[in-house]
Amino acid sequence: MLTPAQILNLFQSQPIESEWSFNCSQTGKWSHSYHRYPAKFIPQLVEKLIDEYIHSENAHINDPFMGSGTTIVTAISRGLKASGVDINRMAYLITKVKATPIEPAYLDNQIKPFLALLSFLAPESSIKTASIPPLIPENHRERINYWFPESNQYELGQILRIIENQPDAMIKNFLRVAFSHILKSCSIWVQGSNKPTRDLKKVPANPYQSLKKHLKKMQKANHEFYQVVPATVRDNLSDYLTIFREDAAKQPIADNSVDLIISSSPYVTSYEYADLHQLSTLWLNLAEDLADYRKYFIGTSHRDGDEKSLKSQIAQDIVSEMATKSQKLARNIKTFFVDMQTVFEESFRILKPHGRCCYVIGNTRLKSIDILNAQVFAESLQYAGFKLDRVIVREIPSKILPQKRDEKTGRFASCQTTGTQAYPIEYIVIGMKE
């Protein structure tokens, strides 16, 4: 077992491995393009890790933070078993739809009459009204009013009503994801921001036109995905795809059943994923109370800590240093590392002997203090029972992450206003279960 000092020295001496920095032009291939997602995991990284460590056609790949489903989709495309969890209800829906190849002709034959029902919303239509009552969740009406002009609310509500009347659950979910994707552009949420900020001068996009355009893109992507997924997987998807809306520390997966874990975990106090998907959560009525919903997300500043102690000495030192600047941030950081400690223990439980877990994570700074996420992960994996097998350092040529932090506040800011890199490189920390 490496000591904290040895781990810190290991990371300082690790060179950047250029073969792990990818041309990101194909990050949206297949169903990966279905839905926008912040800090989206790139499929090339997952593919290379599978190539590196999997040599069996019957392998089982797992992701405890499946997010937008990159690991899951990649495993399915290779004909491998895929399992994963995410506490985010929208992430679960996106992953389920992205990992489900639909016979292209069948999908096209379902989309055509769906759009025909909505044709009265087309700008060129002579029918300007229709007796379709809008479906607008009344329990979220106040927040919907905050984000959407009344005209768009009405049209979105009519679209949602027709979606929810679809008899085929698979098609209904496909349409829900398309609907979710267009919500940001149809609202007054600042288009280029991942923070929930309004732009009162923004002209929201037309819901019908946006949906029609995105569905065409999704149909093409589904056709490409369907072609690469082996027929045995397409015909027996339930035998290959096992995902849950669950806590990463409580996976309903059997002991010693997984060959490889590939995951990009949350960052401490980085993105508030419950807020990022707020528009979808409101319209699809995925949570009764948004404030309560936030508390279940690892890495959120809203999460309550517990009494568990930190095993990682590196983590303890970071928390102690932060406590001199901010007690609140120190508590948030401790909670995050304790949560991840529990996730690593769960990873150890479900992995087969000689299986590996690969966690992709970057370091950053808060209040001028280095938050050594990767080094803490490396130490914590050892306490969970793993042997620290390998650390890969890769440059991030292009990633949907804000690249700068304000040095005083620790908040993400524009490149023009600050000079502190947030995530110029990231690490793949790999543990092996001996």
C-alpha positions in Angstrom: 0.0 0.0 0.0 1.4 3.3 -1.0 1.8 6.0 1.6 0.3 9.5 1.1 3.8 10.9 0.4 4.4 8.1 -2.2 1.1 8.9 -3.9 1.9 12.6 -4.1 5.4 11.8 -5.6 3.8 9.4 -8.0 1.5 12.0 -9.4 4.2 14.6 -9.7 6.4 12.2 -11.7 3.7 11.0 -14.1 4.2 12.2 -17.7 1.3 13.2 -19.9 0.4 10.2 -22.1 -0.4 11.7 -25.5 -2.2 8.6 -26.8 -5.0 9.3 -24.2 -5.8 12.7 -25.6 -8.2 12.2 -28.4 -9.6 14.1 -31.4 -13.0 14.9 -30.1 -14.7 15.2 -33.5 -16.6 12.0 -33.0 -17.9 12.6 -29.4 -21.4 12.9 -30.8 -21.5 9.8 -32.9 -24.5 7.4 -32.7 -26.9 8.1 -29.9 -24.3 10.1 -28.0 -25.8 13.2 -29.7 -29.3 12.7 -28.3 -29.1 15.1 -25.4 -26.8 17.9 -24.2 -25.0 17.1 -21.0 -22.3 19.1 -19.2 -18.8 17.7 -18.9 -19.9 14.8 -21.2 -17.6 11.8 -21.0 -16.1 11.1 -24.4 -16.7 7.7 -26.0 -13.1 7.3 -27.3 -11.8 7.2 -23.7 -14.2 4.4 -22.8 -13.4 2.5 -26.0 -9.7 2.6 -25.3 -10.1 1.5 -21.7 -12.2 -1.5 -22.9 -9.6 -2.3 -25.5 -6.9 -2.1 -22.9 -8.5 -4.3 -20.2 -11.3 -6.5 -21.8 -10.5 -9.6 -23.7 -13.7 -11.5 -23.4 -16.9 -11.3 -25.4 -19.0 -12.0 -22.3 -17.5 -9.1 -20.2 -19.7 -7.0 -17.9 -19.0 -3.2 -17.8 -20.3 -1.0 -15.1 -20.6 2.7 -14.4 -21.8 3.9 -11.0 -22.2 7.5 -12.3 -23.6 6.8 -15.7 -24.7 10.4 -16.4 -25.6 10.6 -20.1 -24.7 7.0 -20.6 -21.4 7.1 -22.5 -19.9 4.0 -20.8 -23.2 2.1 -21.1 -23.8 3.0 -24.8 -20.2 2.1 -25.7 -20.4 -1.3 -23.9 -23.7 -2.1 -25.7 -22.2 -1.1 -29.1 -19.4 -3.7 -28.4 -21.9 -6.5 -27.6 -20.9 -6.4 -23.9 -23.1 -6.5 -20.8 -23.7 -3.0 -19.4 -24.9 -2.0 -16.0 -25.0 1.3 -14.1 -26.8 3.7 -11.8 -27.4 7.4 -11.4 -29.4 9.2 -8.8 -30.4 11.8 -11.4 -33.8 10.8 -12.8 -33.1 12.7 -16.1 -29.7 10.9 -16.5 -31.5 7.6 -16.0 -34.0 8.4 -18.8 -31.3 9.7 -21.2 -29.1 6.6 -20.7 -32.0 4.3 -21.1 -33.0 5.9 -24.4 -29.5 6.3 -25.7 -28.7 2.6 -25.0 -31.8 1.3 -26.7 -31.4 0.8 -30.5 -34.7 1.0 -32.2 -35.4 -0.7 -35.6 -35.1 2.3 -37.9 -38.2 1.7 -40.1 -40.3 1.2 -37.0 -39.1 4.4 -35.4 -39.6 6.4 -38.6 -43.2 5.0 -38.8 -43.9 6.2 -35.2 -42.3 9.7 -35.6 -44.3 10.5 -38.8 -47.8 10.4 -37.3 -46.5 12.0 -34.1 -45.3 15.0 -36.1 -48.5 15.0 -38.2 -50.5 15.5 -34.9 -48.4 18.5 -34.2 -48.5 20.0 -37.7 -51.0 22.6 -36.6 -48.1 24.2 -34.8 -46.0 24.7 -37.9 -45.6 28.4 -38.9 -47.0 27.6 -42.4 -50.1 25.9 -41.1 -53.5 27.5 -41.7 -54.8 25.9 -38.5 -53.7 28.1 -35.7 -55.6 26.4 -32.9 -56.3 22.8 -31.9 -58.3 21.2 -29.2 -55.3 19.7 -27.5 -55.2 20.8 -23.9 -51.6 21.6 -22.8 -50.0 19.4 -20.2 -48.2 21.8 -17.8 -47.4 20.4 -14.4 -49.3 22.6 -12.0 -47.1 21.8 -9.0 -44.2 23.4 -10.9 -46.2 26.2 -12.6 -44.4 29.0 -10.7 -40.9 27.8 -11.9 -42.1 27.2 -15.4 -43.5 30.8 -15.5 -40.1 31.9 -14.4 -38.3 30.2 -17.3 -40.8 30.2 -20.2 -42.9 32.9 -22.0 -46.6 32.0 -22.0 -46.8 31.3 -25.7 -44.0 28.7 -25.5 -45.5 27.2 -22.4 -48.7 26.5 -24.2 -47.1 25.0 -27.2 -44.7 22.9 -25.1 -47.7 21.7 -23.1 -49.5 20.6 -26.2 -46.4 18.7 -27.4 -46.0 17.0 -24.1 -49.7 16.0 -24.0 -49.3 14.2 -27.3 -46.0 12.6 -26.2 -47.6 11.3 -23.0 -50.4 9.8 -25.0 -48.0 7.6 -27.0 -49.0 3.9 -26.4 -45.4 2.5 -26.9 -43.3 3.2 -23.8 -40.0 2.9 -25.8 -41.2 5.6 -28.3 -42.6 7.7 -25.5 -39.2 7.8 -23.8 -37.5 8.6 -27.1 -39.8 11.6 -27.5 -39.4 12.7 -23.9 -35.6 12.9 -24.4 -36.1 14.9 -27.6 -38.5 17.2 -25.8 -36.1 17.6 -22.9 -33.2 18.5 -25.2 -35.1 21.5 -26.7 -36.3 23.0 -23.4 -33.2 25.2 -22.9 -33.4 26.8 -26.3 -37.2 27.3 -25.9 -36.7 29.1 -22.6 -35.0 32.3 -21.4 -32.2 30.4 -19.8 -28.9 31.9 -21.0 -28.1 29.6 -23.9 -24.3 29.3 -23.4 -24.5 28.9 -19.6 -24.8 25.8 -17.5 -25.8 27.9 -14.5 -29.5 28.7 -14.0 -29.5 32.3 -15.3 -32.1 34.2 -17.2 -31.6 36.3 -20.2 -34.6 38.6 -20.4 -33.6 39.7 -23.9 -33.4 36.2 -25.3 -35.8 35.3 -28.1 -36.8 31.7 -27.2 -36.8 29.2 -30.1 -40.0 27.8 -31.6 -40.9 24.5 -29.8 -42.3 22.7 -32.9 -39.5 23.7 -35.2 -36.8 22.8 -32.6 -38.4 19.5 -31.9 -38.8 18.5 -35.5 -35.2 19.4 -36.3 -33.8 17.5 -33.4 -36.0 14.4 -34.0 -34.6 14.2 -37.5 -31.1 14.3 -36.0 -32.0 11.6 -33.5 -33.5 9.4 -36.1 -30.3 9.5 -38.2 -28.2 8.8 -35.0 -30.5 5.8 -34.0 -30.1 4.3 -37.5 -26.2 4.5 -37.2 -26.3 3.1 -33.6 -28.7 0.3 -34.7 -26.2 -0.8 -37.4 -23.2 -1.1 -34.9 -25.0 -3.0 -32.1 -24.8 -6.8 -32.6 -28.1 -8.4 -33.5 -27.9 -10.7 -30.5 -27.9 -7.7 -28.3 -30.7 -5.8 -30.1 -32.9 -8.9 -29.9 -32.2 -9.6 -26.2 -31.5 -6.2 -24.8 -32.7 -6.9 -21.3 -30.0 -9.6 -21.0 -27.3 -7.0 -21.7 -28.6 -3.7 -20.3 -29.2 -3.3 -16.5 -29.5 0.2 -15.3 -31.2 1.7 -12.2 -32.1 5.1 -10.7 -30.1 4.6 -7.6 -27.3 5.8 -5.3 -23.8 5.0 -6.6 -23.0 3.5 -3.2 -25.9 1.1 -3.3 -25.8 -0.7 -6.7 -28.3 -3.6 -7.0 -25.5 -5.6 -8.7 -24.3 -9.0 -7.5 -21.0 -9.5 -5.7 -18.0 -10.4 -7.9 -19.9 -10.0 -11.2 -18.3 -7.0 -13.0 -15.2 -7.2 -15.1 -14.5 -3.4 -15.5 -15.8 -0.2 -14.1 -15.4 3.0 -16.1 -16.7 6.2 -14.7 -16.3 9.9 -14.6 -17.4 10.9 -11.1 -18.8 14.3 -10.0 -16.4 17.0 -8.9 -16.9 18.5 -5.4 -19.1 21.6 -5.6 -18.7 21.8 -9.3 -21.9 21.3 -11.2 -25.3 21.2 -9.5 -26.8 18.5 -11.7 -30.2 18.9 -10.2 -30.2 22.5 -11.2 -28.7 21.8 -14.7 -31.6 19.5 -15.5 -34.1 21.7 -13.7 -36.2 22.5 -16.9 -36.5 18.8 -17.7 -37.3 17.9 -14.1 -40.1 20.5 -14.0 -41.7 19.6 -17.3 -41.5 15.9 -17.0 -42.4 16.2 -13.3 -39.5 14.0 -12.2 -39.4 15.5 -8.6 -42.1 16.9 -6.4 -39.6 19.1 -4.5 -36.5 20.4 -6.2 -34.8 21.5 -3.0 -35.2 18.1 -1.4 -34.2 16.4 -4.7 -30.8 18.2 -4.7 -29.7 16.6 -1.4 -29.3 13.2 -2.9 -26.6 14.2 -5.4 -22.9 13.4 -4.6 -20.8 16.6 -5.0 -23.6 19.0 -4.4 -23.3 21.8 -1.8 -26.8 20.9 -0.7 -25.9 17.4 0.5 -25.9 16.7 4.2 -22.8 15.0 5.6 -22.7 12.1 8.0 -20.5 11.1 10.9 -18.2 8.9 8.9 -14.5 9.8 9.1 -12.1 10.3 6.3 -9.6 7.5 5.8 -7.5 9.4 3.3 -4.8 11.5 4.9 -4.5 13.6 1.7 -8.2 14.4 2.0 -7.9 15.2 5.7 -5.1 17.7 4.9 -7.2 19.4 2.2 -10.2 19.7 4.5 -8.1 21.1 7.3 -6.5 23.7 5.0 -9.9 24.7 3.6 -11.3 25.1 7.2 -9.0 28.0 7.6 -10.7 29.8 4.7 -14.3 28.4 4.8 -15.9 26.0 7.2 -18.8 25.5 4.8 -16.6 24.5 1.9 -14.5 22.3 4.2 -17.7 20.4 5.2 -18.7 20.1 1.5 -15.3 18.7 0.6 -15.3 16.2 3.5 -18.8 15.0 2.6 -17.8 14.5 -1.1 -14.7 12.5 -0.2 -16.6 10.4 2.4 -19.3 9.7 -0.2 -16.6 8.7 -2.8 -15.0 6.4 -0.2 -18.2 4.5 0.1 -18.6 4.3 -3.7 -15.1 2.8 -3.9 -16.1 0.2 -1.3 -19.1 -0.7 -3.4 -16.9 -0.9 -6.6 -14.7 -3.4 -4.8 -17.8 -5.5 -3.8 -19.2 -5.9 -7.3 -15.9 -6.4 -9.2 -14.6 -9.8 -10.0 -11.1 -10.7 -8.7 -8.5 -9.2 -11.0 -11.2 -6.7 -12.2 -10.3 -3.0 -12.5 -12.1 0.2 -11.7 -11.1 3.3 -13.8 -12.2 6.7 -12.4 -11.7 9.7 -14.5 -11.2 12.8 -12.4 -9.4 16.2 -12.5 -7.9 18.4 -9.9 -8.9 22.0 -9.3 -8.5 24.9 -6.9 -11.0 26.5 -4.4 -10.1 29.6 -2.4 -6.5 29.3 -3.7 -6.3 25.8 -2.2 -5.4 22.8 -4.4 -8.2 20.2 -4.3 -6.2 17.0 -5.2 -9.2 14.9 -6.2 -7.2 12.3 -8.1 -4.6 11.8 -5.4 -7.4 11.4 -2.8 -9.1 8.9 -5.1 -5.8 6.9 -5.4 -5.4 6.7 -1.6 -9.1 6.0 -1.0 -9.1 3.1 -3.5 -6.4 1.4 -1.4 -8.5 1.8 1.7 -11.4 0.2 -0.2 -9.2 -2.9 -0.8 -7.8 -2.1 -4.2 -4.2 -2.2 -5.4 -3.4 1.1 -7.1 -2.7 -0.3 -10.5 -2.0 2.7 -12.7 -2.4 6.4 -13.1 -2.8 7.9 -16.5 -2.4 11.6 -17.1 -4.2 13.0 -20.2 -4.6 16.5 -21.6 -8.1 17.7 -22.3 -8.1 19.1 -25.8 -11.8 19.8 -25.8 -14.4 19.1 -23.1 -17.6 20.7 -22.1 -16.2 22.1 -18.9 -15.6 25.7 -17.9 -11.9 26.1 -18.0 -11.3 28.9 -15.5 -12.0 29.6 -11.9 -12.0 32.9 -10.0 -9.0 32.7 -7.7 -10.8 34.4 -4.8 -14.2 32.8 -4.8 -13.5 29.5 -6.5 -16.4 29.9 -8.8 -16.2 29.2 -12.5 -15.8 32.3 -14.5 -15.1 33.4 -18.1 -11.6 33.0 -19.6 -11.4 36.8 -20.0 -11.8 37.6 -16.3 -9.4 35.2 -14.7 -6.3 33.2 -15.4 -6.6 30.1 -13.3 -7.0 26.8 -15.2 -9.7 24.6 -13.7 -9.1 21.3 -15.5 -6.2 21.6 -18.0 -5.4 17.9 -17.5 -7.3 15.0 -15.9 -6.3 11.7 -14.5 -7.5 8.1 -14.9 -7.0 6.5 -11.6 -7.1 2.7 -11.9 -7.5 0.2 -9.1 -7.2 -3.5 -9.3 -9.0 -6.1 -7.1 -6.4 -8.7 -6.4 
